[in-house]
């Protein structure tokens, strides 16, 4: 959630009709703090780059601990998800809120088959690095074809 200040001055067009004290009071009344919802799911900054034999995915998710994020390889997609929790003290007043918290998810489409046995993921200094080596084996699926050779003359 984000807290924003409502600065719309709805009564300004009729301000001349009100005594000065009432106009100032109306202005103060309109400048209340209101609560707005941000989308529940956010996407962390993600870099994807290719080396000679592998694809590297680098995700910036600082403040995480082991078990708070998941890395899943689904066919030709890498899905990284988790929850970054905010620790608040009582009576906290925010003046600016830019760091995203809560549930996140990023999906990367993979351009080639990956050698699943050599996938490596490391988390250090707030960055999750996933290395996806190119598969050297090409799996081929062979389908038998039935030929209908019964020709009628």
N, C-alpha and C positions, 0 to 999 in steps of 0.2 A: 504494500500500500504506500501511497505517496501522500504527503500532506502539502497542500497548496493553499495559497492565500487568495481569497476571492476579492478582487479589487474593482469589480463592476460597480459603478455608481448609478444605480437605477433611478434614484431620486434627483439626479443633477438637473434634468430638464425642467423640473418644477421647483428647483431650489429657491427661486425668487419669490415663490408663493409662501415660503415658510420663514418664520423668524430665524435669525442667525443662529441662535443656540439650538433650535430644532434641526436646522440643516446640518450642523456639525455633529449632532447626536445621530442623525440618520446616516451620515457618512461613516461614523464609527461602527454603527450597527451593521452596515453592509460589508465591512472589512473583517469578517470572521474567518477563522480557520475552518476549512472543510476537508473532509476525507474523500479521496478518490481511489478507486481500485486500478492497479496495473494488471495486465494479463498475468495469470498464475504461472505460466511456463515461459521461461526466458532462454535465450541462446547465448552462451558465452563466446567471446572472440575466438575464432578458430582459424589456424593456418593449415593449408594442405600443400605439400610440395613433394616433388618426385626426385629421387636420387637414381643412380644407375640401376639398382636392383630392388628398390623398395619405394613404397609410398610412406611419407611421414605426416602424421596428423599431430598438431600442437594446439592444445586447448588451454586457455588461460582461466583457471578456476582456483584462485588463491583462497586460503583459509579453510581448505578441505582436509579431512582426515581419512585414513583407511576405512573403507566400508561405507563412505558417504557418496561414492559415485560408482557407476557400473560401466563396463566396457563390453559390448556385445557385437559379435560378427555374425551378420545374418545375410547369407548369400553374397550379394555384391554391395552390401551396405555395412558401414560401421556406425553403431549407435552408442553414443556416450550420454549418460544421464545420471542424475543424482539430485541431492538436496543440499544447498548451502544454507546453514542455519545462522540466524542473527542472535547474538547474545546481548540482551538489553538489561540495563540497570533500571531500577524503579525511578520514576520521575525524570525520564530522559526527554529533552526537548531538542528536536532536530532543527537545524538551520539550513541544511542542504542534504539532499539524499540522492546519490548517483549510483552507489554500489548496489547491485541486484542480489537479492536473497530469495530463497525458496527453491522450488523445483525447476530444474533446467534440463535441456535436451538439445543435442546437436547430432545431425545425421550427415554422413559423408558417403556419397556414391563412389564405389571403387571401380576404376577403369579396367581391371583385370582380375583374374583368379588369384587368391592369396594362399600362400603356404601356411596354413593354420598352425602347424607344429612349431613354427619359428616366429610367430607374432610376439612382440615384446612391448610391454607398457611400463613406463616409469613415471613417477610423480615427484617433482623436485622444484623447490623455489616457486611454488604456485602454478607450475605448468605441468600438464599431463601430456606426455609424449608417447604416441603409439606408432610403432614401426611395423609395417605390413609388407613382408617380403613377397616378391612376385613368385608365383608357383612355377616351378620348372616343368612339372608334369601337366600335360593337357589331358583332361579327362574327356573321353568321347563316349557318347551313348550310342550304341549300335541298335538299330531297329530292324527286325526281320520284315521283309516285304513279301507278302503273299501275291503270287502272280496267278491271275485267273487265265489259264491257257485253254479254256474250253471254248473253241471257236465253232460256231455252227455254220455249216456251208449249205 
